[in-house]
């Protein structure tokens, strides 16, 4: 899965896990904290 596909597929639960545990082991290489922040801004809870 590439970076864009990964970011588009994130669910609310996925975002909670990333916030709690971080990106290590959850995201493909190249995904940054800024990418996750942008996804959260675009998809308010």
PDB file of N, CA, C, O and CB in Angstrom:
ATOM      1  N   UNK A   1       0.854  -1.169   0.000  1.00  0.00           N
ATOM      2  CA  UNK A   1       0.000   0.000   0.000  1.00  0.00           C
ATOM      3  C   UNK A   1       0.903   1.236   0.000  1.00  0.00           C
ATOM      4  O   UNK A   1       1.865   1.317   0.764  1.00  0.00           O
ATOM      5  CB  UNK A   1      -0.973  -0.004   1.229  1.00  0.00           C
ATOM      6  N   UNK A   2       0.579   2.183  -0.860  1.00  0.00           N
ATOM      7  CA  UNK A   2       1.398   3.391  -0.885  1.00  0.00           C
ATOM      8  C   UNK A   2       0.894   4.406   0.144  1.00  0.00           C
ATOM      9  O   UNK A   2      -0.137   4.207   0.785  1.00  0.00           O
ATOM     10  CB  UNK A   2       1.397   4.012  -2.294  1.00  0.00           C
ATOM     11  N   UNK A   3       1.636   5.478   0.280  1.00  0.00           N
ATOM     12  CA  UNK A   3       1.345   6.486   1.306  1.00  0.00           C
ATOM     13  C   UNK A   3      -0.065   7.056   1.162  1.00  0.00           C
ATOM     14  O   UNK A   3      -0.801   7.126   2.146  1.00  0.00           O
ATOM     15  CB  UNK A   3       2.367   7.617   1.235  1.00  0.00           C
ATOM     16  N   UNK A   4      -0.454   7.465  -0.048  1.00  0.00           N
ATOM     17  CA  UNK A   4      -1.770   8.082  -0.243  1.00  0.00           C
ATOM     18  C   UNK A   4      -2.899   7.106   0.049  1.00  0.00           C
ATOM     19  O   UNK A   4      -3.879   7.469   0.700  1.00  0.00           O
ATOM     20  CB  UNK A   4      -1.902   8.608  -1.668  1.00  0.00           C
ATOM     21  N   UNK A   5      -2.773   5.870  -0.425  1.00  0.00           N
ATOM     22  CA  UNK A   5      -3.798   4.853  -0.140  1.00  0.00           C
ATOM     23  C   UNK A   5      -3.934   4.631   1.357  1.00  0.00           C
ATOM     24  O   UNK A   5      -5.040   4.517   1.885  1.00  0.00           O
ATOM     25  CB  UNK A   5      -3.457   3.524  -0.840  1.00  0.00           C
ATOM     26  N   UNK A   6      -2.791   4.572   2.035  1.00  0.00           N
ATOM     27  CA  UNK A   6      -2.798   4.368   3.482  1.00  0.00           C
ATOM     28  C   UNK A   6      -3.537   5.506   4.183  1.00  0.00           C
ATOM     29  O   UNK A   6      -4.400   5.265   5.028  1.00  0.00           O
ATOM     30  CB  UNK A   6      -1.359   4.258   4.017  1.00  0.00           C
ATOM     31  N   UNK A   7      -3.197   6.745   3.832  1.00  0.00           N
ATOM     32  CA  UNK A   7      -3.823   7.899   4.485  1.00  0.00           C
ATOM     33  C   UNK A   7      -5.323   7.945   4.213  1.00  0.00           C
ATOM     34  O   UNK A   7      -6.101   8.298   5.099  1.00  0.00           O
ATOM     35  CB  UNK A   7      -3.167   9.199   4.011  1.00  0.00           C
ATOM     36  N   UNK A   8      -5.730   7.595   3.006  1.00  0.00           N
ATOM     37  CA  UNK A   8      -7.159   7.608   2.662  1.00  0.00           C
ATOM     38  C   UNK A   8      -7.931   6.489   3.341  1.00  0.00           C
ATOM     39  O   UNK A   8      -9.146   6.590   3.512  1.00  0.00           O
ATOM     40  CB  UNK A   8      -7.334   7.501   1.161  1.00  0.00           C
ATOM     41  N   UNK A   9      -7.242   5.425   3.729  1.00  0.00           N
ATOM     42  CA  UNK A   9      -7.936   4.279   4.327  1.00  0.00           C
ATOM     43  C   UNK A   9      -8.048   4.350   5.846  1.00  0.00           C
ATOM     44  O   UNK A   9      -8.690   3.495   6.455  1.00  0.00           O
ATOM     45  CB  UNK A   9      -7.231   3.014   3.949  1.00  0.00           C
ATOM     46  N   UNK A  10      -7.436   5.353   6.465  1.00  0.00           N
ATOM     47  CA  UNK A  10      -7.448   5.434   7.923  1.00  0.00           C
ATOM     48  C   UNK A  10      -8.854   5.673   8.464  1.00  0.00           C
ATOM     49  O   UNK A  10      -9.587   6.532   7.974  1.00  0.00           O
ATOM     50  CB  UNK A  10      -6.516   6.542   8.394  1.00  0.00           C
ATOM     51  N   UNK A  11      -9.210   4.905   9.474  1.00  0.00           N
ATOM     52  CA  UNK A  11     -10.491   5.089  10.154  1.00  0.00           C
ATOM     53  C   UNK A  11     -10.256   5.875  11.445  1.00  0.00           C
ATOM     54  O   UNK A  11      -9.115   6.138  11.824  1.00  0.00           O
ATOM     55  CB  UNK A  11     -11.173   3.712  10.454  1.00  0.00           C
ATOM     56  N   UNK A  12     -11.326   6.235  12.099  1.00  0.00           N
ATOM     57  CA  UNK A  12     -11.219   6.931  13.379  1.00  0.00           C
ATOM     58  C   UNK A  12     -10.459   6.068  14.385  1.00  0.00           C
ATOM     59  O   UNK A  12      -9.618   6.578  15.126  1.00  0.00           O
ATOM     60  CB  UNK A  12     -12.622   7.288  13.925  1.00  0.00           C
ATOM     61  N   UNK A  13     -10.743   4.784  14.417  1.00  0.00           N
ATOM     62  CA  UNK A  13     -10.036   3.878  15.331  1.00  0.00           C
ATOM     63  C   UNK A  13      -8.543   3.812  15.000  1.00  0.00           C
ATOM     64  O   UNK A  13      -7.706   3.790  15.902  1.00  0.00           O
ATOM     65  CB  UNK A  13     -10.651   2.466  15.269  1.00  0.00           C
ATOM     66  N   UNK A  14      -8.212   3.780  13.709  1.00  0.00           N
ATOM     67  CA  UNK A  14      -6.807   3.791  13.305  1.00  0.00           C
ATOM     68  C   UNK A  14      -6.106   5.039  13.826  1.00  0.00           C
ATOM     69  O   UNK A  14      -4.986   4.960  14.331  1.00  0.00           O
ATOM     70  CB  UNK A  14      -6.684   3.714  11.776  1.00  0.00           C
ATOM     71  N   UNK A  15      -6.760   6.190  13.706  1.00  0.00           N
ATOM     72  CA  UNK A  15      -6.168   7.440  14.166  1.00  0.00           C
ATOM     73  C   UNK A  15      -5.970   7.427  15.678  1.00  0.00           C
ATOM     74  O   UNK A  15      -4.955   7.923  16.166  1.00  0.00           O
ATOM     75  CB  UNK A  15      -7.044   8.624  13.760  1.00  0.00           C
ATOM     76  N   UNK A  16      -6.916   6.871  16.425  1.00  0.00           N
ATOM     77  CA  UNK A  16      -6.762   6.767  17.873  1.00  0.00           C
ATOM     78  C   UNK A  16      -5.540   5.919  18.230  1.00  0.00           C
ATOM     79  O   UNK A  16      -4.777   6.274  19.128  1.00  0.00           O
ATOM     80  CB  UNK A  16      -8.029   6.168  18.505  1.00  0.00           C
ATOM     81  N   UNK A  17      -5.354   4.802  17.528  1.00  0.00           N
ATOM     82  CA  UNK A  17      -4.206   3.929  17.782  1.00  0.00           C
ATOM     83  C   UNK A  17      -2.908   4.668  17.477  1.00  0.00           C
ATOM     84  O   UNK A  17      -1.948   4.574  18.242  1.00  0.00           O
ATOM     85  CB  UNK A  17      -4.302   2.638  16.935  1.00  0.00           C
ATOM     86  N   UNK A  18      -2.871   5.399  16.371  1.00  0.00           N
ATOM     87  CA  UNK A  18      -1.665   6.156  16.009  1.00  0.00           C
ATOM     88  C   UNK A  18      -1.369   7.220  17.053  1.00  0.00           C
ATOM     89  O   UNK A  18      -0.216   7.410  17.439  1.00  0.00           O
ATOM     90  CB  UNK A  18      -1.825   6.806  14.621  1.00  0.00           C
ATOM     91  N   UNK A  19      -2.404   7.916  17.512  1.00  0.00           N
ATOM     92  CA  UNK A  19      -2.199   8.943  18.537  1.00  0.00           C
ATOM     93  C   UNK A  19      -1.669   8.311  19.823  1.00  0.00           C
ATOM     94  O   UNK A  19      -0.775   8.863  20.466  1.00  0.00           O
ATOM     95  CB  UNK A  19      -3.518   9.705  18.817  1.00  0.00           C
ATOM     96  N   UNK A  20      -2.212   7.170  20.193  1.00  0.00           N
ATOM     97  CA  UNK A  20      -1.821   6.538  21.447  1.00  0.00           C
ATOM     98  C   UNK A  20      -0.455   5.858  21.369  1.00  0.00           C
ATOM     99  O   UNK A  20       0.342   5.965  22.301  1.00  0.00           O
ATOM    100  CB  UNK A  20      -2.864   5.531  21.853  1.00  0.00           C
ATOM    101  N   UNK A  21      -0.176   5.158  20.265  1.00  0.00           N
ATOM    102  CA  UNK A  21       1.019   4.331  20.188  1.00  0.00           C
ATOM    103  C   UNK A  21       2.076   4.835  19.200  1.00  0.00           C
ATOM    104  O   UNK A  21       3.212   4.362  19.225  1.00  0.00           O
ATOM    105  CB  UNK A  21       0.628   2.949  19.819  1.00  0.00           C
ATOM    106  N   UNK A  22       1.724   5.774  18.342  1.00  0.00           N
ATOM    107  CA  UNK A  22       2.683   6.297  17.366  1.00  0.00           C
ATOM    108  C   UNK A  22       2.588   5.588  16.029  1.00  0.00           C
ATOM    109  O   UNK A  22       1.796   4.664  15.846  1.00  0.00           O
ATOM    110  CB  UNK A  22       4.090   6.176  17.901  1.00  0.00           C
ATOM    111  N   UNK A  23       3.416   6.045  15.097  1.00  0.00           N
ATOM    112  CA  UNK A  23       3.386   5.530  13.734  1.00  0.00           C
ATOM    113  C   UNK A  23       4.210   4.261  13.539  1.00  0.00           C
ATOM    114  O   UNK A  23       3.976   3.522  12.583  1.00  0.00           O
ATOM    115  CB  UNK A  23       3.873   6.580  12.796  1.00  0.00           C
ATOM    116  N   UNK A  24       5.159   3.998  14.414  1.00  0.00           N
ATOM    117  CA  UNK A  24       6.055   2.866  14.216  1.00  0.00           C
ATOM    118  C   UNK A  24       5.259   1.565  14.151  1.00  0.00           C
ATOM    119  O   UNK A  24       4.481   1.247  15.049  1.00  0.00           O
ATOM    120  CB  UNK A  24       7.102   2.801  15.342  1.00  0.00           C
ATOM    121  N   UNK A  25       5.471   0.837  13.083  1.00  0.00           N
ATOM    122  CA  UNK A  25       4.789  -0.442  12.897  1.00  0.00           C
ATOM    123  C   UNK A  25       3.394  -0.319  12.337  1.00  0.00           C
ATOM    124  O   UNK A  25       2.761  -1.335  12.049  1.00  0.00           O
ATOM    125  CB  UNK A  25       4.725  -1.163  14.182  1.00  0.00           C
ATOM    126  N   UNK A  26       2.894   0.889  12.172  1.00  0.00           N
ATOM    127  CA  UNK A  26       1.528   1.067  11.692  1.00  0.00           C
ATOM    128  C   UNK A  26       1.462   1.691  10.311  1.00  0.00           C
ATOM    129  O   UNK A  26       0.459   1.537   9.615  1.00  0.00           O
ATOM    130  CB  UNK A  26       0.757   1.911  12.657  1.00  0.00           C
ATOM    131  N   UNK A  27       2.498   2.386   9.906  1.00  0.00           N
ATOM    132  CA  UNK A  27       2.439   3.155   8.669  1.00  0.00           C
ATOM    133  C   UNK A  27       3.554   2.765   7.719  1.00  0.00           C
ATOM    134  O   UNK A  27       4.639   2.375   8.149  1.00  0.00           O
ATOM    135  CB  UNK A  27       2.509   4.639   8.966  1.00  0.00           C
ATOM    136  N   UNK A  28       3.282   2.870   6.420  1.00  0.00           N
ATOM    137  CA  UNK A  28       4.358   2.636   5.457  1.00  0.00           C
ATOM    138  C   UNK A  28       5.412   3.729   5.563  1.00  0.00           C
ATOM    139  O   UNK A  28       5.140   4.817   6.072  1.00  0.00           O
ATOM    140  CB  UNK A  28       3.800   2.570   4.023  1.00  0.00           C
ATOM    141  N   UNK A  29       6.600   3.438   5.087  1.00  0.00           N
ATOM    142  CA  UNK A  29       7.655   4.447   5.153  1.00  0.00           C
ATOM    143  C   UNK A  29       7.240   5.678   4.363  1.00  0.00           C
ATOM    144  O   UNK A  29       6.559   5.576   3.343  1.00  0.00           O
ATOM    145  CB  UNK A  29       8.989   3.884   4.617  1.00  0.00           C
ATOM    146  N   UNK A  30       7.652   6.823   4.838  1.00  0.00           N
ATOM    147  CA  UNK A  30       7.307   8.071   4.183  1.00  0.00           C
ATOM    148  C   UNK A  30       6.133   8.788   4.809  1.00  0.00           C
ATOM    149  O   UNK A  30       5.938   9.977   4.556  1.00  0.00           O
ATOM    150  CB  UNK A  30       7.015   7.818   2.763  1.00  0.00           C
ATOM    151  N   UNK A  31       5.338   8.096   5.629  1.00  0.00           N
ATOM    152  CA  UNK A  31       4.220   8.746   6.308  1.00  0.00           C
ATOM    153  C   UNK A  31       4.771   9.480   7.522  1.00  0.00           C
ATOM    154  O   UNK A  31       5.499   8.910   8.334  1.00  0.00           O
ATOM    155  CB  UNK A  31       3.118   7.710   6.724  1.00  0.00           C
ATOM    156  N   UNK A  32       4.409  10.754   7.630  1.00  0.00           N
ATOM    157  CA  UNK A  32       4.927  11.570   8.721  1.00  0.00           C
ATOM    158  C   UNK A  32       3.815  11.961   9.686  1.00  0.00           C
ATOM    159  O   UNK A  32       2.631  11.777   9.402  1.00  0.00           O
ATOM    160  CB  UNK A  32       5.611  12.821   8.172  1.00  0.00           C
ATOM    161  N   UNK A  33       4.212  12.495  10.811  1.00  0.00           N
ATOM    162  CA  UNK A  33       3.245  13.004  11.781  1.00  0.00           C
ATOM    163  C   UNK A  33       2.410  14.109  11.144  1.00  0.00           C
ATOM    164  O   UNK A  33       1.214  14.221  11.413  1.00  0.00           O
ATOM    165  CB  UNK A  33       3.960  13.527  13.052  1.00  0.00           C
ATOM    166  N   UNK A  34       3.034  14.921  10.304  1.00  0.00           N
ATOM    167  CA  UNK A  34       2.310  15.993   9.624  1.00  0.00           C
ATOM    168  C   UNK A  34       1.209  15.435   8.729  1.00  0.00           C
ATOM    169  O   UNK A  34       0.134  16.028   8.635  1.00  0.00           O
ATOM    170  CB  UNK A  34       3.275  16.845   8.799  1.00  0.00           C
ATOM    171  N   UNK A  35       1.460  14.306   8.070  1.00  0.00           N
ATOM    172  CA  UNK A  35       0.438  13.659   7.242  1.00  0.00           C
ATOM    173  C   UNK A  35      -0.762  13.254   8.093  1.00  0.00           C
ATOM    174  O   UNK A  35      -1.911  13.469   7.708  1.00  0.00           O
ATOM    175  CB  UNK A  35       1.024  12.425   6.522  1.00  0.00           C
ATOM    176  N   UNK A  36      -0.479  12.663   9.256  1.00  0.00           N
ATOM    177  CA  UNK A  36      -1.561  12.224  10.144  1.00  0.00           C
ATOM    178  C   UNK A  36      -2.329  13.427  10.678  1.00  0.00           C
ATOM    179  O   UNK A  36      -3.556  13.391  10.767  1.00  0.00           O
ATOM    180  CB  UNK A  36      -1.000  11.384  11.316  1.00  0.00           C
ATOM    181  N   UNK A  37      -1.621  14.481  11.029  1.00  0.00           N
ATOM    182  CA  UNK A  37      -2.266  15.700  11.503  1.00  0.00           C
ATOM    183  C   UNK A  37      -3.209  16.258  10.438  1.00  0.00           C
ATOM    184  O   UNK A  37      -4.314  16.698  10.755  1.00  0.00           O
ATOM    185  CB  UNK A  37      -1.212  16.751  11.889  1.00  0.00           C
ATOM    186  N   UNK A  38      -2.780  16.240   9.188  1.00  0.00           N
ATOM    187  CA  UNK A  38      -3.619  16.723   8.094  1.00  0.00           C
ATOM    188  C   UNK A  38      -4.878  15.868   7.963  1.00  0.00           C
ATOM    189  O   UNK A  38      -5.968  16.404   7.768  1.00  0.00           O
ATOM    190  CB  UNK A  38      -2.832  16.721   6.772  1.00  0.00           C
ATOM    191  N   UNK A  39      -4.739  14.545   8.067  1.00  0.00           N
ATOM    192  CA  UNK A  39      -5.902  13.644   7.977  1.00  0.00           C
ATOM    193  C   UNK A  39      -6.877  13.966   9.107  1.00  0.00           C
ATOM    194  O   UNK A  39      -8.086  14.017   8.881  1.00  0.00           O
ATOM    195  CB  UNK A  39      -5.459  12.143   8.045  1.00  0.00           C
ATOM    196  N   UNK A  40      -6.370  14.183  10.313  1.00  0.00           N
ATOM    197  CA  UNK A  40      -7.246  14.493  11.450  1.00  0.00           C
ATOM    198  C   UNK A  40      -7.966  15.822  11.220  1.00  0.00           C
ATOM    199  O   UNK A  40      -9.156  15.937  11.515  1.00  0.00           O
ATOM    200  CB  UNK A  40      -6.433  14.545  12.767  1.00  0.00           C
ATOM    201  N   UNK A  41      -7.261  16.823  10.699  1.00  0.00           N
ATOM    202  CA  UNK A  41      -7.886  18.117  10.421  1.00  0.00           C
ATOM    203  C   UNK A  41      -8.995  17.993   9.376  1.00  0.00           C
ATOM    204  O   UNK A  41     -10.022  18.665   9.475  1.00  0.00           O
ATOM    205  CB  UNK A  41      -6.833  19.120   9.947  1.00  0.00           C
ATOM    206  N   UNK A  42      -8.792  17.144   8.388  1.00  0.00           N
ATOM    207  CA  UNK A  42      -9.766  16.975   7.301  1.00  0.00           C
ATOM    208  C   UNK A  42     -10.948  16.119   7.708  1.00  0.00           C
ATOM    209  O   UNK A  42     -11.988  16.148   7.049  1.00  0.00           O
ATOM    210  CB  UNK A  42      -9.098  16.363   6.095  1.00  0.00           C
ATOM    211  N   UNK A  43     -10.807  15.357   8.783  1.00  0.00           N
ATOM    212  CA  UNK A  43     -11.853  14.434   9.239  1.00  0.00           C
ATOM    213  C   UNK A  43     -12.116  14.638  10.721  1.00  0.00           C
ATOM    214  O   UNK A  43     -11.807  13.761  11.528  1.00  0.00           O
ATOM    215  CB  UNK A  43     -11.453  12.966   8.962  1.00  0.00           C
ATOM    216  N   UNK A  44     -12.679  15.775  11.091  1.00  0.00           N
ATOM    217  CA  UNK A  44     -12.910  16.018  12.524  1.00  0.00           C
ATOM    218  C   UNK A  44     -13.821  14.944  13.131  1.00  0.00           C
ATOM    219  O   UNK A  44     -14.721  14.418  12.476  1.00  0.00           O
ATOM    220  CB  UNK A  44     -13.531  17.416  12.736  1.00  0.00           C
ATOM    221  N   UNK A  45     -13.560  14.645  14.376  1.00  0.00           N
ATOM    222  CA  UNK A  45     -14.308  13.577  15.047  1.00  0.00           C
ATOM    223  C   UNK A  45     -15.698  13.976  15.394  1.00  0.00           C
ATOM    224  O   UNK A  45     -16.445  13.180  15.962  1.00  0.00           O
ATOM    225  CB  UNK A  45     -13.609  13.147  16.280  1.00  0.00           C
TER     226      UNK A  45
END
